[in-house]
Amino acid sequence: MLGVLGGSCHTVGEGKKTQEIVAAIFLVSLLARALALWFFPETHLSDNAITAYLGAAQLLRTGEGMLDPAYPVFAPPLYAVLIAFLQTLFGDGQLPIKFAQVTADSATSVILFFIMKELFTARVGSLAGLVYSIYPFSIYASTYIGSETFFTFFLSIFVLLFVVAVKYQKWQFWVAAGVTLGVATMTRGTTQFFPLFVGLLLFKSKDGQLSRDMRNYILFCFCFLLILLPWTIRNYVVLHEFVPVATAASVFQQGSAERFLTIDGKNKELPKWYEHMRAQGIIPPPPGASAVQRDRFQLRAGLESYWDQARNDPWSLVSFLLMKFGRLWYATESGRNHSLIFASNVGIYLLGLGGLIILIVRNHPFSWILSFVIGYMVLLHWVSLPLFRYILPIMPYVIGLAVVGGMTIIEFINGQWRYKLPVDRDTKKETLLAG
């Protein structure tokens, strides 16, 4: 297992070097996040943090737990379960949760190293891991109550296993990838449709092993669904509703018009939109309606909003969709700090785009995996609510592509860049195409 995940790490000397790199990345990452936690021990609690995370954890610890119909189902349960577990062990404070997040995000830096090492080279992996270890927005995310850090951690484990499964086509890795994707989905529901998109790529293999690919895909989906099944059964037994992961139409509704995109806009404009819908004969669910009833209405409200724009001014809908795509890379729900976020990330975005183009030009055999994961998350949040914190979990892979782009520029400046330069195993030269 370690040999497969370590790529070309075949000798004792290379293994020791890999261990030193891993230790350095983890320690730098841990130190940066511990310092941030020390300077900012208390952070703002969002509505989700109060209700779906800390509130749900409190229900688990003191109430009837998940058998309570009041348990919030607009977010998957795993993050609240982790909070309840940590608070049971260490007390009611937030510090144990945040320290666990700091540790998990530091581990994400290490996992990113292995992902990029498996796809490219140890040098690319080292730089990507180090850059992510000091990336300010992941550091900040690890210090507040929110599912981003643990979701990013579980997603990175899945991506590593997915890379290895695709490269080596061993069923054990497909099983492990399905399990970890399920765990990530139980932390944040955005990855619940990922297996469907994997199915579209089922026949990408060039060796013609259709029966093997089908077997691996079925195992992958089965293990993924197995993780979701207990929560789905719970929702049906307790709520008498079919909720596989979470009721998430509220974010689709909020992302359906520009005037809804911020918290202030949502609070002021959504009630007006509901009154408009009521005038059209579409009645909002009454107080006390079930979670699924509210979810269905929010989905219809979002669809009606899009249809209203398309009917009255189609070009405004086009410009709105373009604006949403751009907003995804810098926007906050509060409407603040947009310039800071964009200015801090624009260099990474440009280098990442350059790295992706370079890999396409060089026809790297497995670079599509990163673009696939990034594209899936971007598409999903572009359709729903375009906020930067929603794409934070894919920033490790954007950073990895940015490292590829930056290193290629340096190679070009130094006169070392050659189109489709192969790996020279005899002289141990590493290029970006290693793997």
C-alpha positions in Angstrom: 0.0 0.0 0.0 2.7 2.5 1.0 4.7 1.6 -2.1 1.8 2.3 -4.3 1.0 5.6 -2.6 4.6 6.6 -2.6 4.9 6.5 -6.4 8.6 6.0 -7.2 9.7 5.6 -3.6 11.5 2.3 -4.0 14.7 2.7 -2.1 15.4 3.2 1.6 17.0 6.6 0.9 14.0 7.8 -1.1 11.7 6.6 1.7 13.6 8.5 4.3 13.5 11.6 2.2 9.8 11.3 1.7 9.3 11.0 5.5 11.4 14.1 6.0 9.3 16.0 3.5 6.1 14.8 5.0 7.2 15.8 8.5 8.3 19.2 7.3 5.0 19.9 5.5 2.9 18.7 8.5 4.9 20.7 11.1 4.8 24.0 9.0 1.1 23.6 8.5 0.4 22.7 12.1 2.5 25.7 13.4 0.8 28.2 11.0 -2.7 27.0 12.1 -1.9 26.8 15.8 -0.6 30.4 15.7 -3.8 31.5 14.0 -5.8 29.7 16.6 -3.8 31.4 19.3 -4.3 34.9 17.9 -8.0 34.3 17.0 -9.4 31.9 19.6 -13.0 33.2 19.2 -14.5 33.7 15.7 -18.0 34.6 14.5 -20.6 31.9 14.6 -22.8 31.6 11.5 -26.4 30.5 11.6 -25.4 27.1 10.3 -22.7 26.8 13.1 -25.3 27.6 15.8 -28.2 25.4 14.4 -26.8 22.6 12.3 -23.5 22.0 14.0 -23.3 23.1 17.6 -27.1 22.9 18.0 -27.2 19.4 16.5 -24.3 18.3 18.6 -26.1 19.5 21.7 -29.2 17.4 20.7 -26.9 14.4 20.3 -25.4 14.8 23.7 -28.5 15.8 25.8 -31.6 15.1 23.9 -33.0 12.2 22.0 -30.2 12.6 19.5 -31.0 11.6 15.9 -34.4 10.2 16.9 -35.5 13.7 17.6 -37.6 15.1 14.7 -36.2 18.5 15.5 -32.7 17.4 14.4 -31.7 19.7 11.5 -31.6 17.9 8.2 -30.5 20.8 6.0 -26.9 19.7 6.6 -25.4 16.2 6.7 -24.8 14.9 10.2 -21.1 13.9 10.4 -19.6 17.2 11.4 -22.1 17.5 14.2 -21.3 14.0 15.3 -17.6 14.8 15.4 -18.4 17.9 17.5 -20.5 15.9 19.9 -17.7 13.3 20.2 -15.0 15.9 20.9 -17.2 17.8 23.4 -18.0 14.6 25.2 -14.3 13.8 25.6 -13.0 17.4 26.3 -15.9 19.5 27.4 -18.4 22.0 25.9 -15.9 24.5 24.5 -15.0 25.1 20.9 -11.2 24.8 21.3 -11.1 21.0 21.0 -13.1 21.2 17.8 -10.8 23.8 16.4 -7.7 22.0 17.4 -9.0 18.8 15.7 -9.6 20.9 12.5 -6.1 22.4 12.7 -4.7 18.8 12.9 -6.9 17.6 10.0 -6.0 20.5 7.8 -2.4 20.0 8.4 -2.9 16.3 7.4 -4.5 17.6 4.2 -1.3 19.4 3.3 0.5 16.0 3.5 -2.2 14.2 1.5 -1.9 16.9 -1.2 1.8 16.1 -1.3 1.1 12.4 -2.0 -1.6 13.3 -4.6 0.7 15.5 -6.6 3.6 13.1 -6.2 1.5 10.3 -7.5 0.4 12.4 -10.5 3.6 14.3 -11.2 6.8 14.3 -9.1 7.9 14.6 -5.5 9.1 18.1 -6.2 5.7 19.2 -7.4 4.1 17.5 -4.4 6.5 19.2 -1.9 5.9 22.6 -3.3 2.1 22.1 -3.4 2.0 20.8 0.2 4.1 23.7 1.5 2.1 26.3 -0.4 -1.1 24.9 1.0 0.4 24.7 4.5 0.7 28.5 4.6 -2.4 29.2 2.5 -4.2 31.9 4.6 -7.8 31.0 3.7 -7.4 27.3 4.7 -5.7 28.5 7.9 -8.6 30.8 8.7 -11.2 28.1 7.9 -9.6 25.7 10.4 -10.2 28.3 13.2 -14.0 28.7 12.9 -16.9 26.3 13.4 -17.8 25.1 9.9 -17.6 21.9 7.9 -15.1 23.2 5.3 -11.9 21.9 7.0 -13.1 18.3 7.7 -14.8 18.1 4.3 -11.6 19.2 2.6 -9.7 16.6 4.6 -12.0 13.7 3.7 -12.3 14.9 0.1 -8.5 14.9 -0.2 -8.3 11.3 1.1 -10.9 10.4 -1.6 -9.0 12.2 -4.3 -5.8 10.3 -3.4 -7.5 7.0 -3.4 -9.3 7.9 -6.6 -6.0 8.7 -8.3 -4.5 5.4 -7.2 -7.7 3.5 -8.2 -7.7 5.0 -11.7 -3.9 4.5 -12.2 -3.7 0.9 -11.0 -7.3 -0.4 -11.4 -7.2 -2.4 -8.2 -10.7 -3.1 -6.8 -9.5 -2.5 -3.2 -8.8 1.2 -4.0 -12.2 1.6 -5.6 -13.8 0.2 -2.5 -11.8 2.6 -0.3 -12.5 5.5 -2.6 -16.3 4.8 -2.4 -16.2 4.7 1.4 -14.2 7.9 1.8 -16.4 9.7 -0.7 -19.4 8.6 1.4 -17.8 10.0 4.5 -17.0 13.3 2.7 -20.7 13.5 1.6 -21.9 12.9 5.1 -19.8 15.9 6.1 -21.0 18.2 3.2 -23.6 17.0 0.7 -22.1 18.6 -2.4 -20.4 15.4 -3.5 -23.5 13.2 -3.4 -23.8 13.3 -7.3 -20.1 12.6 -7.9 -20.6 8.9 -8.6 -23.0 9.7 -11.5 -20.2 11.8 -13.1 -17.7 9.0 -12.5 -20.0 6.7 -14.4 -19.7 9.0 -17.4 -16.0 8.4 -17.3 -16.3 4.6 -16.9 -15.0 3.9 -20.4 -12.0 6.3 -20.3 -9.7 3.3 -19.8 -7.8 2.5 -23.0 -7.0 -1.1 -22.2 -10.5 -2.4 -23.1 -11.2 -4.1 -19.8 -14.9 -3.3 -19.7 -15.9 -6.0 -17.3 -13.2 -5.0 -14.9 -14.1 -1.3 -15.1 -17.8 -2.1 -14.6 -17.0 -4.3 -11.5 -14.8 -1.5 -10.0 -17.5 1.1 -10.6 -20.3 -1.0 -9.1 -18.1 -1.6 -6.0 -17.3 2.1 -5.8 -21.0 3.0 -5.9 -22.1 0.3 -3.5 -19.6 1.3 -0.9 -20.6 5.0 -1.3 -24.3 4.2 -0.9 -23.5 1.9 2.1 -22.2 4.9 4.0 -25.3 7.0 3.2 -27.8 4.3 3.9 -28.0 4.5 7.8 -28.8 8.3 7.6 -31.3 7.8 4.8 -33.1 5.1 6.8 -33.1 7.3 9.9 -34.7 10.2 8.0 -37.4 7.9 6.6 -38.2 6.3 10.0 -38.1 9.6 12.0 -39.4 12.1 9.4 -41.3 9.8 7.1 -39.5 11.6 4.3 -36.9 10.4 1.8 -33.8 12.5 2.5 -30.7 10.7 1.3 -28.2 13.4 2.5 -29.7 16.8 3.2 -32.4 19.2 2.2 -30.3 21.8 0.3 -32.7 23.6 -2.1 -32.3 26.8 0.0 -28.8 27.5 -1.5 -30.2 26.9 -5.0 -33.0 29.4 -4.2 -30.6 32.0 -2.8 -28.4 31.7 -5.9 -31.3 32.2 -8.3 -31.2 36.0 -8.5 -28.6 38.6 -7.9 -30.7 40.4 -5.2 -30.7 37.2 -3.1 -26.9 36.6 -3.1 -26.0 38.3 0.2 -27.5 37.8 3.6 -29.0 41.2 3.7 -30.5 40.8 0.2 -31.9 37.4 1.1 -33.5 38.6 4.3 -35.1 41.6 2.5 -35.9 40.3 -1.0 -37.0 36.7 -0.5 -40.2 37.6 1.5 -41.1 39.9 -1.4 -40.5 37.1 -3.9 -42.7 34.8 -1.9 -45.5 37.4 -2.0 -45.0 37.6 -5.8 -45.3 33.8 -6.0 -48.3 33.8 -3.8 -50.0 36.3 -6.2 -49.2 33.8 -9.0 -51.0 31.1 -7.1 -47.9 29.3 -5.7 -48.5 29.1 -2.0 -45.6 28.8 0.4 -45.8 25.9 2.9 -47.5 26.7 6.2 -45.6 27.0 9.5 -44.8 23.5 10.8 -44.5 22.1 7.3 -42.1 19.2 6.9 -38.5 19.6 5.8 -39.1 18.1 2.4 -42.2 20.3 1.8 -40.1 23.4 2.6 -37.3 22.1 0.4 -39.6 21.5 -2.6 -41.0 25.0 -2.3 -37.5 26.5 -2.2 -36.5 24.5 -5.2 -39.6 25.8 -7.1 -39.0 29.3 -5.9 -35.5 29.1 -7.4 -36.7 27.7 -10.7 -39.4 30.4 -10.9 -36.8 33.1 -10.3 -34.7 31.8 -13.2 -37.8 31.4 -15.4 -38.9 35.0 -14.6 -35.5 36.3 -15.7 -35.5 34.2 -18.9 -39.0 35.3 -19.8 -38.6 39.0 -19.1 -35.0 39.6 -20.2 -33.0 36.6 -21.5 -29.8 38.6 -21.9 -29.9 39.6 -18.2 -30.0 35.9 -17.3 -26.9 35.3 -19.5 -25.0 38.2 -17.7 -26.3 36.9 -14.4 -24.8 33.5 -15.0 -21.5 34.9 -16.1 -21.5 37.1 -13.0 -22.2 34.0 -10.9 -19.2 32.2 -12.3 -16.9 35.0 -11.6 -18.3 35.6 -8.2 -17.6 32.0 -7.2 -13.9 32.8 -6.9 -14.0 35.7 -4.5 -17.5 36.3 -3.0 -18.7 36.1 0.6 -22.3 35.9 1.8 -21.7 39.1 3.8 -20.7 41.0 0.7 -17.4 42.1 2.4 -13.7 41.4 1.7 -14.3 40.6 -2.0 -11.2 42.6 -3.2 -9.0 41.0 -0.5 -10.0 37.5 -1.5 -9.6 38.1 -5.2 -6.3 39.9 -4.9 -4.9 37.1 -2.7 -5.9 34.4 -5.1 -5.6 35.9 -8.6 -2.0 34.7 -9.0 -2.9 31.2 -8.0 -5.9 31.2 -10.4 -3.8 32.4 -13.3 -0.9 29.9 -12.7 -3.4 27.2 -12.1 -5.1 27.8 -15.4 -1.7 27.9 -17.0 -0.8 24.6 -15.4 -4.0 23.0 -16.6 -3.4 24.2 -20.2 0.2 22.9 -20.1 -0.9 19.5 -18.9 -3.5 19.3 -21.7 -0.9 20.3 -24.3 1.5 17.8 -22.9 -1.3 15.1 -22.9 -0.6 14.0 -19.3 -2.5 10.7 -18.9 -4.0 11.4 -15.4 -4.2 15.2 -15.1 -7.9 15.0 -16.0 -8.6 13.7 -12.5 -7.8 17.1 -11.0 -9.8 19.0 -13.6 -12.6 16.6 -13.1 -12.8 17.2 -9.3 -12.4 20.9 -9.7 -15.0 21.1 -12.6 -17.5 19.1 -10.6 -17.4 21.4 -7.6 -17.3 24.5 -9.7 -20.3 23.4 -11.8 -22.4 22.5 -8.7 -21.8 25.8 -6.9 -22.1 27.8 -10.0 -25.6 26.4 -10.4 -26.4 26.9 -6.8 -24.9 29.7 -4.6 -21.5 31.1 -5.8 -19.4 31.7 -2.7 -15.7 31.4 -2.3 -15.9 29.3 0.9 -17.8 26.6 -1.2 -14.8 26.1 -3.5 -12.3 26.3 -0.7 -12.2 22.5 -0.6 -10.8 22.3 -4.1 -8.2 25.0 -3.6 -5.5 22.3 -2.8 -5.8 21.1 -6.4 -5.9 24.6 -7.8 -2.7 25.2 -5.9 -1.2 22.0 -7.2 -2.0 23.1 -10.8 -0.5 26.5 -10.0 2.7 24.8 -8.9 2.8 23.0 -12.2 2.3 26.2 -14.0 4.9 28.1 -12.0 7.5 25.4 -12.3 7.0 25.2 -16.1 7.6 29.0 -16.3 10.8 28.6 -14.4 11.9 25.7 -16.7 11.1 27.9 -19.7 13.1 30.8 -18.4 16.0 28.6 -17.6 15.8 27.0 -21.1 15.0 23.5 -19.7 11.5 23.2 -21.0 10.9 20.7 -23.8 7.6 19.6 -25.2 6.5 16.2 -23.9 9.8 15.7 -22.1 9.8 12.1 -20.8 11.0 10.9 -17.4 14.6 9.8 -17.5 14.6 7.0 -15.0 18.3 6.1 -15.6 19.6 9.6 -14.6 16.8 10.1 -12.0 15.8 13.4 -13.7 12.3 14.5 -12.7 10.0 16.4 -15.0 6.4 17.6 -14.6 5.3 14.5 -16.6 6.5 12.0 -14.1 4.1 9.4 -13.0 
